[in-house]
Amino acid sequence: MRRLAGVLVAYVLVAWFALQVAEWLRGVLALPPMFRTLVTGLILAGVPVALLVAWFYPDMGLSEGAERTPSSDEVRTEER
């Protein structure tokens, strides 16, 4: 569960940055207001995808020699 929370926090931070860049681009390139709506929609559509990837592939992003440490829930179930 901590993995999902970490992915969600990272996603929110990157999404905020992407919105800032989109707003800047909209002003510089004189894009229509719908551009921000499109970027926001794409960001919102990506949230479930990011959470599903984090859920089904918890070891993604670990380096070759790194091992995943068991969570406290996994440790408690092994002790029983």
N, C-alpha and C positions, 0 to 999 in steps of 0.2 A: 504494500500500500504506500510505503514511503517513496518508492520508485515512481508511482503515478503522480504523487504530489510534486516531486522534483521536476518531472517532465512538464507538468501543468504550469509550474512557476516559470520554468525556462521558456515555455511556449508563450506565456503572457508577456514576458519581457521582450522577446523577439517580435511578437505581434505589435507591441507598443512602438518599438523602434521602426517596424515596417510601416505603421500608420504615420509616423512622423516623416519618414522619407516620402511616402505617397502624398502627404499634404504639401511637402516642399516641391515635389515634382509637379503637382497640380498647379501650384502658383507659377513656377518657372516656365512650364510648357503650356500654360493656359488651357489645361484640360477641363472638361466639363465636371460639374459637381458629382455626376454619376460615377466618376472614377473612384472617389473615396468609398462610395457605396459598394462598388465592385470589389475593392480591396478588402473592405470589412467583411463582405460575404464570403470571400475566399478564405479569410482568416478563420471565420466561424465554422466553415465547412471542414477545415483542417484539424479542429480540436478533437473530434471523435477519432479521426485517423491517427493522430499522434498518441492518444490514450490507448487505442487498440494495439498499436505497435509496441508501446511500452508494456502493456499487459501480456501480450503473447510472446514477446522476445525480451525478457528481463535482462539477459546477459549481453545484449547488443551494446557495443561500445567499449567492452572490456578489452584490454590488450591481450596479446598471446599468452603471457605467463601469469596473468592475474586470475585469481579465483574468486568466485562470488562467496561472500560470507553469509551464512544462514541468518535469517531474520529471527527476532525473538519468538515469533509465532512458530516458526519451523523448529526451533530449539525445544520449545515446550512440547510439541507433538512428538518429537523423537524421544523425549524423556519418559513418556508414558508407557 
